[in-house]
Amino acid sequence: MWKSLLLLVPLLAAGLLNSCSTGGSRGAIYGPANMGGPSVAERKAQIANEPTGSFFYGRRYHVEKTRFWGYLRKPRQSASTSQLVVMNESKKLCPDRLPENGPVGQRFGYDNNYEYRIYGYYTGEKVYEVNSNQILPEFMLTGYEVVNKRPGWLFGPKDHYNPQSLTLVKR
């Protein structure tokens, strides 16, 4: 009987832990859309009319305890072509390079979901981001400009942002 109980306890514990999960796996439901923004047609028109040049459009994506910066895409390309990147700040610091425990609006990640024009280049290196368990491309930042502080959704109108969990993933 004890052997049966010893086998049953880990199974019950695993089932209980899985039922409480709110992790960032693809296909998980995170709640109602909460990012707002334009219609799909309006977003497509905005992207089709973007200025082009030797820069990227970047969308800051801050999830607590992670060190990736956000998504970068080429001008006039949809977010579905973007890449989640880790910024190399040896030439230029990221715009939100502030203390993590500073006043609200003046701390690391204050610019979540801001859209930027990002200058720099991919280094060709890959970086392991331990807290999200991802291997991501490294981008050497050389400059940036704020484009929009309230652009709305990133991948689709049903996007849900949660600062404690990886919820914005390419579909």
Secondary structure, 3 states (H helix, E strand, C coil): CHHHHHHHHHHHHHHHHHHCCCCCCCCCCCCCCCCCCCCHHHHHHHHHCCCCCCCEEEEECCCCCCCCCEEEECCCCCHHHCEEEEEECCCCCCCCCCCCCCCCCCCCCCCCCCEEEEEEEEEEEEEEECCCCEEEEEEEEEEEEEEECCCCCCCCCCCCCECCECCCCCC
